[in-house]
Amino acid sequence: MDLRTKCANGAFSGGVNPHKPSFSFKELFADFIAGTPIKRKTWKGYWKYRHGAIEMHCADGSTTNFTDTKDILFTVSGILQNDWEVATPENSTLEEK
């Protein structure tokens, strides 16, 4: 069950608190590698793990592979922040399936 489903059903694992406004990357990691798109609160874009790679979906509609980023230290420093959330069509450029 992915994090969006857990949120909808009120079921949480790994100590994730549904009322916490944001999460650490570590708290969302298992759901992220299972395919749940995530983002930082200030982003309109999002990250998605697919086929063994991290796709960075930018607010302008472009997509970049994590390893192709121009400023890897800036990109990696985002992982250390505690303002991550599940990306949804309401809070990001993620399109409804």
DSSP file (Angstrom, degrees, kcal/mol; ACC not computed):
  #  RESIDUE AA STRUCTURE BP1 BP2  ACC     N-H-->O    O-->H-N    N-H-->O    O-->H-N    TCO  KAPPA ALPHA  PHI   PSI    X-CA   Y-CA   Z-CA
    1    1 A M              0   0    0      0, 0.0     2,-0.0     0, 0.0     0, 0.0   0.000 360.0 360.0 360.0 126.7    0.0    0.0    0.0
    2    2 A D     >  -     0   0    0      1,-0.1     4,-2.5    32,-0.1     3,-0.2  -0.285 360.0-101.9 -80.7 170.4    1.5    3.3   -1.0
    3    3 A L  H  > S+     0   0    0      1,-0.2     4,-2.9     2,-0.2     5,-0.2   0.852 120.4  55.9 -63.1 -36.4    1.6    6.4    1.2
    4    4 A R  H  > S+     0   0    0      2,-0.2     4,-2.1     1,-0.2    -1,-0.2   0.918 110.8  45.1 -62.5 -40.8   -1.3    8.1   -0.6
    5    5 A T  H  > S+     0   0    0     -3,-0.2     4,-2.5     2,-0.2     6,-0.3   0.906 112.0  52.1 -67.2 -41.4   -3.5    5.1    0.1
    6    6 A K  H  X>S+     0   0    0     -4,-2.5     5,-1.4     1,-0.2     4,-1.3   0.916 109.7  49.6 -59.4 -42.9   -2.3    5.0    3.7
    7    7 A C  H  <5S+     0   0    0     -4,-2.9     3,-0.3     1,-0.2    -1,-0.2   0.927 112.4  47.1 -61.5 -44.9   -3.2    8.6    4.1
    8    8 A A  H  <5S+     0   0    0     -4,-2.1    -1,-0.2     1,-0.2    -2,-0.2   0.859 118.9  40.4 -65.8 -35.8   -6.6    8.0    2.6
    9    9 A N  H  <5S-     0   0    0     -4,-2.5    -1,-0.2     2,-0.2    -2,-0.2   0.536 106.8-122.2 -91.4  -7.3   -7.2    4.9    4.8
   10   10 A G  T  <5 +     0   0    0     -4,-1.3     2,-0.5    -3,-0.3    -3,-0.2   0.639  69.6 131.2  75.6  13.5   -5.7    6.4    8.0
   11   11 A A      < +     0   0    0     -5,-1.4     2,-0.4    -6,-0.3    -1,-0.3  -0.876  31.1 177.0-103.7 129.0   -3.2    3.5    8.1
   12   12 A F        -     0   0    0     -2,-0.5     2,-0.3    -3,-0.1     3,-0.2  -0.981  11.1-166.9-134.1 143.6    0.5    4.4    8.6
   13   13 A S    >   +     0   0    0     -2,-0.4     3,-1.5     1,-0.1    -7,-0.0  -0.787  68.2  34.5-119.4 166.8    3.7    2.3    9.0
   14   14 A G  T 3  S-     0   0    0     -2,-0.3    -1,-0.1     1,-0.3     0, 0.0   0.697 125.2 -69.5  65.9  19.6    7.1    3.2   10.2
   15   15 A G  T 3  S+     0   0    0      1,-0.2     2,-0.4    -3,-0.2    -1,-0.3   0.637  80.9 162.2  76.8  13.3    5.9    5.9   12.6
   16   16 A V    <   -     0   0    0     -3,-1.5    -1,-0.2    11,-0.1     7,-0.0  -0.552  30.5-145.6 -71.2 124.6    4.7    8.3    9.9
   17   17 A N    >   -     0   0    0     -2,-0.4     3,-1.5     1,-0.1    -1,-0.1  -0.825   4.1-154.3 -94.5 116.4    2.3   10.7   11.5
   18   18 A P  T 3  S+     0   0    0      0, 0.0    -1,-0.1     0, 0.0    -2,-0.0   0.701  94.0  55.1 -65.9 -17.6   -0.5   11.7    9.1
   19   19 A H  T 3  S+     0   0    0     -3,-0.0    -3,-0.0     3,-0.0    -2,-0.0   0.524  80.1 105.9 -92.8  -6.8   -1.0   15.0   10.9
   20   20 A K  S <  S-     0   0    0     -3,-1.5     3,-0.0     1,-0.1    -4,-0.0  -0.599  70.8-139.4 -72.4 129.6    2.6   16.1   10.6
   21   21 A P  S    S+     0   0    0      0, 0.0     2,-0.3     0, 0.0    -1,-0.1   0.749  77.7   5.8 -67.6 -23.1    2.7   18.8    7.9
   22   22 A S        -     0   0    0     63,-0.1     2,-0.3    60,-0.1    63,-0.2  -0.962  66.9-142.1-153.9 169.5    5.9   17.5    6.3
   23   23 A F  B     -A   84   0A   0     61,-2.7    61,-2.7    -2,-0.3     2,-0.2  -0.826  23.1-106.1-130.7 163.7    8.4   14.6    6.5
   24   24 A S     >  -     0   0    0     -2,-0.3     4,-1.2    59,-0.2     3,-0.2  -0.566  37.9-112.9 -81.6 159.1   12.0   13.9    6.3
   25   25 A F  H  > S+     0   0    0     56,-0.8     4,-1.0    54,-0.6     3,-0.5   0.892 119.4  58.0 -57.6 -38.9   13.2   12.2    3.1
   26   26 A K  H >4 S+     0   0    0      1,-0.2     3,-0.5    53,-0.2     4,-0.5   0.884 101.2  54.4 -60.1 -40.4   14.0    9.1    5.2
   27   27 A E  H 34 S+     0   0    0      1,-0.2    -1,-0.2    -3,-0.2     4,-0.2   0.816 116.9  37.0 -64.8 -29.7   10.4    8.9    6.5
   28   28 A L  H 3X S+     0   0    0     -4,-1.2     4,-2.8    -3,-0.5    -1,-0.2   0.486  89.9  98.9 -98.1  -4.8    9.1    8.8    2.9
   29   29 A F  H <X S+     0   0    0     -4,-1.0     4,-2.7    -3,-0.5     5,-0.3   0.879  80.3  48.9 -56.8 -48.0   12.0    6.7    1.4
   30   30 A A  H  > S+     0   0    0     -4,-0.5     4,-0.8     1,-0.2    -1,-0.2   0.912 116.2  43.9 -60.6 -42.6   10.2    3.3    1.4
   31   31 A D  H  4>S+     0   0    0     -4,-0.2     5,-2.5     2,-0.2     4,-0.3   0.885 111.7  55.3 -68.7 -37.7    7.1    4.7   -0.3
   32   32 A F  H ><5S+     0   0    0     -4,-2.8     3,-1.9     1,-0.2    17,-0.6   0.942 108.3  45.9 -60.0 -50.2    9.3    6.7   -2.7
   33   33 A I  H 3<5S+     0   0    0     -4,-2.7    -1,-0.2     1,-0.3    -2,-0.2   0.684 106.6  61.0 -70.9 -14.9   11.2    3.6   -4.0
   34   34 A A  T 3<5S-     0   0    0     -4,-0.8    -1,-0.3    -5,-0.3    -2,-0.2   0.481 131.8 -91.4 -84.9  -3.5    7.8    1.8   -4.2
   35   35 A G  T < 5S+     0   0    0     -3,-1.9    -3,-0.2     1,-0.3    -2,-0.1   0.431  77.8 141.9 113.2  -0.3    6.8    4.5   -6.8
   36   36 A T      < -     0   0    0     -5,-2.5    -1,-0.3    -8,-0.1    13,-0.2  -0.623  50.2-128.2 -74.5 124.2    5.1    7.2   -4.7
   37   37 A P        -     0   0    0      0, 0.0    50,-2.4     0, 0.0     2,-0.3  -0.511  31.3-172.0 -72.1 140.1    6.0   10.6   -6.1
   38   38 A I  E     +CB  47  86A   0      9,-2.3     9,-3.5    48,-0.3     2,-0.3  -0.881   9.5 177.2-131.3 163.0    7.3   13.1   -3.5
   39   39 A K  E     - B   0  85A   0     46,-2.5    46,-2.7    -2,-0.3     2,-0.3  -0.964  33.9-100.8-154.1 165.4    8.2   16.8   -3.4
   40   40 A R  E >   - B   0  84A   0     -2,-0.3     3,-2.1    44,-0.2    44,-0.2  -0.704  42.0-111.4 -89.0 151.8    9.4   19.5   -1.1
   41   41 A K  T 3  S+     0   0    0     42,-2.6    -1,-0.1    -2,-0.3    43,-0.1   0.804 116.5  50.2 -54.2 -34.4    6.7   21.9    0.2
   42   42 A T  T 3  S+     0   0    0     41,-0.2    -1,-0.3     2,-0.0     2,-0.2   0.525  96.3  91.2 -85.2  -4.8    8.1   24.8   -1.8
   43   43 A W    <   -     0   0    0     -3,-2.1    15,-0.0     1,-0.1    -4,-0.0  -0.603  51.2-168.3 -91.1 149.3    8.2   22.9   -5.1
   44   44 A K  S    S+     0   0    0     -2,-0.2    49,-2.4    48,-0.1    50,-0.3   0.617  80.7  66.6 -97.4 -25.5    5.6   22.6   -7.8
   45   45 A G  S    S-     0   0    0     47,-0.2     2,-0.3    48,-0.1    13,-0.2  -0.150  73.2-156.6 -80.6-175.8    7.6   19.8   -9.4
   46   46 A Y  E     - D   0  57A   0     11,-2.2    11,-3.0    -7,-0.1     2,-0.4  -0.961  14.5-115.7-156.2 167.8    8.2   16.4   -7.9
   47   47 A W  E     -CD  38  56A   0     -9,-3.5    -9,-2.3    -2,-0.3     2,-0.4  -0.896  25.5-174.1-111.0 144.1   10.6   13.4   -7.8
   48   48 A K  E     - D   0  55A   0      7,-2.3     7,-3.4    -2,-0.4     2,-0.6  -0.997  19.4-140.0-138.5 134.9    9.5    9.9   -8.9
   49   49 A Y  E     + D   0  54A   0    -17,-0.6     2,-0.3    -2,-0.4     5,-0.2  -0.842  37.0 158.4 -93.5 120.4   11.5    6.7   -8.7
   50   50 A R  E >   - D   0  53A   0      3,-2.8     3,-1.4    -2,-0.6    -2,-0.1  -0.986  58.8  -6.2-148.4 132.2   11.0    4.6  -11.8
   51   51 A H  T 3  S-     0   0    0     -2,-0.3     3,-0.1     1,-0.3    -1,-0.1   0.850 128.2 -52.2  54.7  40.2   13.0    1.8  -13.4
   52   52 A G  T 3  S+     0   0    0      1,-0.2     2,-0.3   -19,-0.1    -1,-0.3   0.610 120.1  95.4  77.5  12.4   15.9    2.2  -11.0
   53   53 A A  E <  S-D   50   0A   0     -3,-1.4    -3,-2.8    13,-0.0     2,-0.7  -0.957  72.5-122.5-135.3 153.2   16.3    5.9  -11.6
   54   54 A I  E     -D   49   0A   0     -2,-0.3    12,-2.7    -5,-0.2     2,-0.5  -0.859  26.3-157.4 -95.4 118.2   15.2    9.1   -9.9
   55   55 A E  E     -DE  48  65A   0     -7,-3.4    -7,-2.3    -2,-0.7     2,-0.8  -0.838   3.4-152.6 -95.1 128.6   13.2   11.3  -12.3
   56   56 A M  E     -DE  47  64A   0      8,-3.3     8,-2.2    -2,-0.5     2,-0.7  -0.889   8.7-162.1-102.4 106.1   13.1   15.0  -11.3
   57   57 A H  E     -DE  46  63A   0    -11,-3.0   -11,-2.2    -2,-0.8     6,-0.2  -0.804  15.1-150.4 -91.2 112.8    9.9   16.4  -12.8
   58   58 A C    >   -     0   0    0      4,-3.0     3,-2.1    -2,-0.7   -15,-0.0  -0.418  23.9-112.5 -87.9 159.5   10.3   20.2  -12.9
   59   59 A A  T 3  S+     0   0    0      1,-0.3    -1,-0.1     2,-0.1    -2,-0.0   0.768 116.0  61.1 -60.0 -27.3    7.6   22.8  -12.6
   60   60 A D  T 3  S-     0   0    0      2,-0.1    -1,-0.3     1,-0.1     3,-0.1   0.433 122.2-104.1 -82.4   2.4    8.2   23.8  -16.2
   61   61 A G  S <  S+     0   0    0     -3,-2.1    -2,-0.1     1,-0.3     2,-0.1   0.297  80.9 127.0  95.3  -9.3    7.3   20.3  -17.4
   62   62 A S        -     0   0    0     -5,-0.1    -4,-3.0     1,-0.0     2,-0.4  -0.425  47.0-147.2 -79.5 158.2   10.8   19.1  -18.1
   63   63 A T  E     -E   57   0A   0     -6,-0.2     2,-0.4    -2,-0.1    -6,-0.2  -0.994  14.6-176.3-128.4 133.5   12.2   15.9  -16.7
   64   64 A T  E     -E   56   0A   0     -8,-2.2    -8,-3.3    -2,-0.4     2,-0.3  -0.978  28.5-118.3-129.1 141.0   15.8   15.3  -15.6
   65   65 A N  E >   -E   55   0A   0     -2,-0.4     3,-2.1   -10,-0.2     4,-0.3  -0.593  28.7-122.6 -73.3 139.0   17.5   12.2  -14.3
   66   66 A F  G >  S+     0   0    0    -12,-2.7     3,-1.2     1,-0.3    -1,-0.1   0.846 112.1  53.9 -50.4 -40.3   18.9   12.8  -10.8
   67   67 A T  G 3  S+     0   0    0      1,-0.2    -1,-0.3   -13,-0.2     5,-0.1   0.609 103.4  57.8 -75.6 -10.1   22.4   11.9  -12.0
   68   68 A D  G <  S+     0   0    0     -3,-2.1    -1,-0.2     3,-0.0    -2,-0.2   0.361  75.5 129.6 -98.6   4.3   22.3   14.5  -14.8
   69   69 A T    <   -     0   0    0     -3,-1.2     3,-0.4    -4,-0.3    -3,-0.0  -0.263  58.2-138.1 -61.2 146.4   21.6   17.4  -12.5
   70   70 A K  S    S+     0   0    0      1,-0.3     2,-0.4     2,-0.1    -1,-0.1   0.789  97.5  37.2 -76.5 -29.1   23.9   20.4  -13.1
   71   71 A D     >  +     0   0    0      1,-0.1     4,-2.3     2,-0.1     3,-0.3  -0.730  66.8 174.3-127.1  81.8   24.4   21.1   -9.4
   72   72 A I  H  > S+     0   0    0     -2,-0.4     4,-3.0    -3,-0.4     5,-0.2   0.833  78.1  55.0 -61.4 -36.0   24.6   17.8   -7.6
   73   73 A L  H  > S+     0   0    0      2,-0.2     4,-2.2     1,-0.2    -1,-0.2   0.910 109.7  46.7 -66.2 -40.6   25.5   19.3   -4.2
   74   74 A F  H  > S+     0   0    0     -3,-0.3     4,-1.0     2,-0.2    -2,-0.2   0.927 114.8  47.8 -63.2 -44.4   22.4   21.6   -4.3
   75   75 A T  H >X S+     0   0    0     -4,-2.3     3,-0.6     1,-0.2     4,-0.6   0.930 113.6  45.8 -63.5 -47.0   20.2   18.6   -5.4
   76   76 A V  H >X S+     0   0    0     -4,-3.0     3,-1.2     1,-0.2     4,-0.6   0.860 104.0  63.3 -65.8 -35.0   21.6   16.3   -2.7
   77   77 A S  H >< S+     0   0    0     -4,-2.2     3,-0.8     1,-0.3     4,-0.3   0.805  93.0  64.7 -61.8 -27.2   21.3   19.0    0.0
   78   78 A G  H X< S+     0   0    0     -4,-1.0     3,-1.4    -3,-0.6    -1,-0.3   0.834  91.9  62.8 -61.9 -32.1   17.5   18.9   -0.6
   79   79 A I  H << S+     0   0    0     -3,-1.2   -54,-0.6    -4,-0.6    -1,-0.2   0.797  96.5  59.6 -63.6 -27.5   17.4   15.3    0.7
   80   80 A L  T << S+     0   0    0     -3,-0.8    -1,-0.3    -4,-0.6    -2,-0.2   0.586  87.7  97.7 -78.0 -10.0   18.6   16.6    4.1
   81   81 A Q    <   -     0   0    0     -3,-1.4   -56,-0.8    -4,-0.3     3,-0.2  -0.368  68.1-141.8 -80.7 159.7   15.6   18.9    4.5
   82   82 A N  S    S+     0   0    0    -58,-0.2   -58,-0.1     1,-0.2    -1,-0.1  -0.151  77.8  91.3-112.5  36.2   12.5   18.0    6.6
   83   83 A D        +     0   0    0    -61,-0.1   -42,-2.6     2,-0.0     2,-0.2  -0.129  53.0 133.7-122.9  37.9    9.9   19.6    4.3
   84   84 A W  E     +AB  23  40A   0    -61,-2.7   -61,-2.7   -44,-0.2     2,-0.3  -0.580  24.5 169.4 -88.3 150.4    9.0   16.6    2.1
   85   85 A E  E     - B   0  39A   0    -46,-2.7   -46,-2.5    -2,-0.2     2,-0.3  -0.959  42.8 -84.1-150.1 165.4    5.5   15.5    1.2
   86   86 A V  E     - B   0  38A   0     -2,-0.3     2,-0.3   -48,-0.2   -48,-0.3  -0.586  48.5-122.2 -72.2 132.7    3.6   13.2   -1.1
   87   87 A A        +     0   0    0    -50,-2.4   -83,-0.1    -2,-0.3    -1,-0.1  -0.619  38.4 171.3 -78.8 133.5    3.1   14.9   -4.5
   88   88 A T    >>  -     0   0    0     -2,-0.3     4,-1.0     8,-0.0     3,-0.6  -0.868  49.5-103.5-132.1 165.9   -0.5   15.1   -5.6
   89   89 A P  T 34 S+     0   0    0      0, 0.0     7,-0.1     0, 0.0     3,-0.1   0.781 121.2  56.7 -61.4 -24.2   -2.2   16.9   -8.5
   90   90 A E  T 34 S+     0   0    0      1,-0.2    -3,-0.1     3,-0.0     3,-0.0   0.796 117.3  29.5 -77.5 -28.8   -3.4   19.5   -6.0
   91   91 A N  T <4 S+     0   0    0     -3,-0.6     2,-0.3    -5,-0.1    -1,-0.2   0.334 125.4  20.8-114.8   7.0    0.1   20.4   -4.7
   92   92 A S  S  < S-     0   0    0     -4,-1.0   -47,-0.2     2,-0.2   -48,-0.1  -0.871  88.1 -86.4-155.6-175.1    2.3   19.8   -7.8
   93   93 A T  S    S+     0   0    0    -49,-2.4   -48,-0.1    -2,-0.3     2,-0.1   0.356  78.1 130.5 -85.1   5.2    2.5   19.4  -11.5
   94   94 A L        -     0   0    0     -6,-0.5     2,-0.3   -50,-0.3    -2,-0.2  -0.390  54.6-135.4 -60.4 130.0    1.6   15.7  -11.1
   95   95 A E        -     0   0    0     -2,-0.1     2,-0.1     1,-0.1    -1,-0.1  -0.680  20.3-105.6 -91.4 144.9   -1.2   14.7  -13.5
   96   96 A E              0   0    0     -2,-0.3    -1,-0.1     1,-0.1    -8,-0.0  -0.427 360.0 360.0 -65.0 137.3   -4.1   12.6  -12.3
   97   97 A K              0   0    0     -2,-0.1    -1,-0.1     0, 0.0    -2,-0.0   0.446 360.0 360.0 -85.8 360.0   -3.9    9.0  -13.7
